[in-house]
Amino acid sequence: MSQTLRRVAVIGGIRIPFCRSNTLYADLSNLEMMTAALNGLADRFQLAGVHIDEVVGGAVVTHSRDWNIAREAVIGSKLAPSTSGTTLIQACGTSLQAAMGIAAKIAVGEIDSGIAVGSDTTSDAPIVVSRKLAKRLVQVGQAKTLGQKLAAFKGFSPGELMPQPPSVAEPRTGLSMGEHAELMAQEWNISRQDQDQLAYESHKKAAEAYRSGYMDDLLVPCAGVFRDNNIREDISLEKMAALKPAFDRSGHGTLTAANSTPLTDGAASVLLASEEWAMQRGLPVQAWLTYAQTSANNFVAGDGLLLAPTIAVSRMLDRAGLTLQDFDFYEIHEAFAAQVLVTLKAWQDPGYCKRVLGKDAPLGAIDRSRMNVKGSSIAFGHPFAATGARIAANLAKLLSENGGRGLISICTAGGMGVAAIMESAKGA
């Protein structure tokens, strides 16, 4: 059966301000922040009491009680309770991956509307007990007599009481994301100065986005917070240069707290719909989500943990019949300044493009003046699951104001990458 695919409209997005972990949102849960983001979206687009076909998203650092946090957030929000909620996790690509799934269903006519959402907090990280103690507690719960309960603690040692916070290391390598990024920076000869310069520009552009009023309709206040608290308007390259390396202290390290994203709390959401649904509700379309792609690499064997987006973008460009230079805006997630610079360098490297991407010629360079023009994750912060929705909402607004075409590239833990193409709805 042949079927014509429908265009997927990006109506717009809303997020709460992002805050460094253990600061202004220290007492908030993922569920509370996700609900706040959904309510902000409902207020902006008159969705109170409105049925949305699907809300999809999740949190990366999450408690077992939040086994379907997307649905619980819907129930606590202003949306109609008939709105279903599906929890999805793909590390830092979570909410963009959620948008991809929603878009596919809209395109084939399965649904007419959907919200991609993500929330993360490391201020409320799940602390678990040791495996031995957990087994003992299960035995206690199953015991029928006092003797059986006491027997469950035979051989108990105080060391079993040691809490186990969530690890920031990759399970397959034992290295943190920062350590992996440091390895990439050294392999690709990315200088400390270039990393600091990119981070400096991110803060300056983000600060200007606030000063100009650009951010006003992209955020809603939460818990008395009105703007991101990580942005440094007075950032100084001299002060940045004085910082010590954060992940490699051997004398060769180049990644610092200033050119890396901080642990961040926050939530973001973005509304997608069919063209017909948007028209019926009188909602202007900001952009069209036209292509998306996810890929992975063998980082365990040394491929570079955060280089998978190079593959996703290459495959997506092939499908779209576009080149890397065919874009007016590039939104490249800044997990680390080094990771962005390695990605740009890899696309220009003939050997990498031949060996990894299967290209006879490199993808080439981009116009850096078009990249992250309003700042990105180093300045705003990076609540893992929320970043994709933040970027999609920002790009949609850029395209609605300026026209043109935009590219999204997001690296994730686990050696994965998520990419998307959006086009302005101006004149369409």
N, C-alpha and C positions, 0 to 999 in steps of 0.2 A: 504494500500500500504506500503510495507516494504521499508526502505531506510537506507543505511549505512551512518552514520555520518562521516563527514570529520574532520581531525585534524585541530585545530586552531593554527596558528603560531603567535607568538609574535616576530615581526621583530626588535623592539627596540623603544626607546622613547627619547624625547628631552624636556627639560624645560628651561625656563629662570631662572636666579637666583631669589631666594626668598628674600624679604626684609621686615623688620619690617614696619608695617603700619605707614604712615605719615613720611616716611624718603625718600629713593631714588626714589620710584615710586609714590610719592605724587600727581604728575600731570598726571599719566597714568590712563586710564579707563580699565575696564575688557575687552572690545573689543580690545583695542590696545595690551594688554598683550596676549590675546588668539591668536590674529593674529600673533604676534611675535613667539609664540610657534609653531604654524602651519608652519610658514615660516622656522623656524629652522629645523623642521622635514622634510620639503620638500627639503631643502638644503642637509641634511645628507643622505637622501635615494633617491636622484635624482627624486623627484616627481613634479618638476616645470612643470606646464602644463598638469600633469597627472590626469586622472579621477579616483577619489576614490569613491567607491560606497556609503559610508556614513561617515559623521563626526557627532558624537554624543557627547554631553556634555553640560556644562553650568556653571553658577555662582550662588552661594547661596545668596550673598548680591548683589542685582542687581536693576537697574533702569527699569521702565516700558518701556522705549524706547528699551530695549534689550530683547524684547519679543521672538525673535529667534536669540539669539546672536551667536549660532553655525553657522547658515547660513550666517550671516553678516560677521563673521570672515573668512569663506571660500571665500566669494566674495572679501574680501580685501587681501586674501593671494595669494601665487603663485600656488595653486592648480587649476585645471581646473574648470571653473565656472559651469560645468555640475555636479559637486560634490554636493550632497544634504547635508543639515545641519539640525539636529534635536536637539532642546534644551531639556535637561533633568536635573532635580534637585532631589537629594536625600541627602541633607546636605553634610556632610563630605565624604560620600560614592559615590558622584556624578560620578566621572570619572571612578571608578572601576565598578559601576553599568552600565555605558555606555559601558565599555569594555565587560561586561557580555552579554548585548543585541546584540552587534556586533558579539561576538563569537557564539552565538546561531544561528544567521542568516548565518554566514559562515559555521557552522557545517552542516546545512540542505541544503546548496547550494543556498540560496536565494541571497547572495552577495559573492563577492570574496575578498573584501578589506574594511577596515574601520579604522577610527581614533577616539579614545576616547580622550576627551580633557576637561580640567577644568581650570577655572580662578577665582580668587577672590581678591577683594580689599576692605578694610574698610577705606582706605584713600579717596575713592570716594563713600562714602555711600549715599544712597538715603535719602534725608531729605524731609519729607512730611508735609503738613499743617494739622491743626486740621480738624476733620470730619465736624464740623459746618461750618468752612470757606470754605472747599471744596464744600459743598452743595450750599453755597452762590455763589461761583464762577461759578458753573454749571448753576445756575439760571440766572446769569448775561450773560453767553454765549447764553442762550436761549431767553433772553429778546429782544423785538423788539423796545421798546421805552426807552427813558431816564428815564421816570417815573418808568417803570418796573425794570430797572437796579438799581435805587436808592432804590426801595422797597425791593430788595433782601438783603439789608444791615440793614433792620429794626431790632432793638434790638442788633445790633453788639456790642461786647465788646472787648477791647484790648487783653484780654487773648486768644482770638481765633487766634491771630497772633503767638503764641508760636509754634516754629517748633517742630516736633516730629521725632527724629532720630530713626533708626531701633533698636529694643530691642534685647539684647543678652539673654533675659530670655526665658525659655520654656513657651509657652502660657498656658499650662495646669497646671503648678505648680507655675509660677511666679519666679522660681529660675533660676539662671544662670547655665551654664554647670559646671563652677568651683564650685559653691555651691553644685551641685549634686555630683560632684566628691569628694568633701570634706565629704559629708555624707557617700559615699561609703568607703572612707578611714577609717572613724571612725567605721563604722559597721564591717569592715573586719580587723581592728587593724593593719593598714599599718603605719609604723613609718615614721617620718620625715626623719630620717637618711637613710632609704632604698630608699625613694623617691629621696633624694638629690644624692645618689650614682648612681642611674639609670640615672638621668639627667646629672651628671658629665661624665659618660661613653658615653652617646650619643654625647656630645660635643667633647670629646677626639677622638672618632671613626670617627666622621664627619670631624674633622680637619685633621686626618691622611688620610682620603679618598682624600682630596684635595692635601695634601703634596705628596702622592704617584702617583698622576696623574690619579687616578681612575675616578675622576669626569669629566675629560677633554671632553669626547665624550657624556656626558649626559646633558650638558648645552650649550646654546648659549647666547652671551651677549645681553643685552637689555638696552636701554637708558644709555649707558656708564657704566653699571654694569656688572661685570665679575664673581662675586661669591656671595653666600648668605651672608648677613650682620648680621645674628644673631649668627653665630658660634663663640664661645669663646675658642680660643686655650689656653688661660692662665687661664681658669676657676679654681676656688679654692673652695674646700669643706668648708674651713674655712669661706670664704666670703659668700658662699651660706647659711651656718648655721646662719649667722647674720641677714638674711633677715626676715622681719615680715610676718606672714601669710597674704595671699591676699584675702581670701574669708570668713574666720571665725576668727574674732578678739577677740573671747571670752576667749582666752587662751588655747583652745583645737585644734585650726586650725593647719594643717600641710602642706597645699598647699601654695606655694609661687610663685613669678614671675619666679624664677629660675627652679623650677621643674614642670612648666606648659608651654604649648606652648604660644608664643606671638601672638597677632593679626598680620597677615602677608599678604602681597600682592605678587601675582605671578601667573604663569600659567604653565601647563604641558600637554604633549600629548604623546600618544603611538600608534604605528601602528600595526594593526593585519591583517592577511590575510590567505587565503587558501594556502596550500603547493604549489599548481600548480601556483598560481599567483606570489608567491615569487620566484619560480624557473624561471618563464618566465622573470622576471625583474632582475634576478641575485642577489637577496637579500638573504643573509644567514639568516637562522632561528635561533634566540637566544634561544627560549623556546617554549613549547606548553602550552596553557591554557587549562587545562583538566577538572576542576570542578569549580563551583562557587555556592554561596548560599547567600541569604539574609534572615534575620529574624528580629523579633521585640519582645519586651516584654512589660509588663504593668508597666512601670516606674511610672506612676501616682499613682499606688497603692503601690509603694515602692520597685519594683523589681531591681532598680539600673539603672539609665539612660544609662550608658555606658557598661552594661553587655550583651547586646543582641548579640555581636559577639561570646560569649561562646556558644550560641544556634546555630548560623549559622555554626560555625566550627564543632560542634558535629554532626549536620545533614549531613553536607558535608562529614565528615569522614565516616559516615555510608554508604552513597551512593558510596563512592570511595573504600570502603573495607580496609581502612587504620586506623592506630592508631595515636594518637597525637605525638608519638615518631618517626614516619616514615618519618622525614623530615631532610634535611641537612641545611636548612635556614628557619628562622621564621621572617617574617616582620610584627610586631605588632605595629600599629600606636600609637604613643605616644601623644595623646591629653593631657594627664597628666601622670606623672610618677606613680601616685597613681592608675590610671585606668589600666595601664599595670600590675601592681603588684596585683591588685584585680582580674583581669582576670586570671592570672597564678595561684593564690590561689584558685579561684573558680573551676578551672579544676582539682585541687587536692582534693577538699573537697567532701567527700562521701555524705553528706547531700544535698549539692547544686546539685551535679550531679544526685542524685536520684530524688529530688523534682522538679528540673527545667528541667533537660536534660533527665530524664527517664532512667538513667543508673543504673545498679546494682552495678557497680564499677566506681570509679572516672576515668576521662581521664588520669590523672597523670601529672607528671612534665615534662618539656622540658629541654633540655641542653641549659642553658642560654648563653653559649659561641657561640651558633649558632643564637642568636636573635639580629636583627638589627645590623649586624656586621659592617656596614658602617655608623652607626648613624641613627637617625630618626627625627621625627617631632620636638621634643624639641630643637634640634640643628639647623636643617634646617629651621624650621618655618612651618606654617600650613595654607596656603591659602585654605580654606575649600574644594572647588570643585576640586582643583588641586592635592590634596594629593594622591588620588587613582592612578592617572596616574604616579605620581612620584615614588610611591612604585612599581608599576608593571614594569616600565622601569628599575628600580634599580635591582629588583629580576631577571628579564630576563637577565641582564648583568651578575649578579653573577652566574647564572646557566650556561650561555654560557662559562664562564671562568673556572668554577669549576665542572660542571656536577651536577647531583643530582636532588632533588625535593624540592620545597619551598612552604610555607604556608603564605598567606596574611590574616590579620585580622584587620578590620577597624571599629571602633565605630562611631556612628553618633548621631546628635541631634534627638530628637523625639523617643528615645529608640529603635534605629535600629542598625543592624550590617550587614556588608558585608564581605564576605570571598571568597577566591579563592585558587586554587592549580595550580602551574605551574611546569612543568618538563623540564629538559634540553633537547635540541635537539642534544646534543653530541651523536654520534653513532646511531642516530635514522633516 
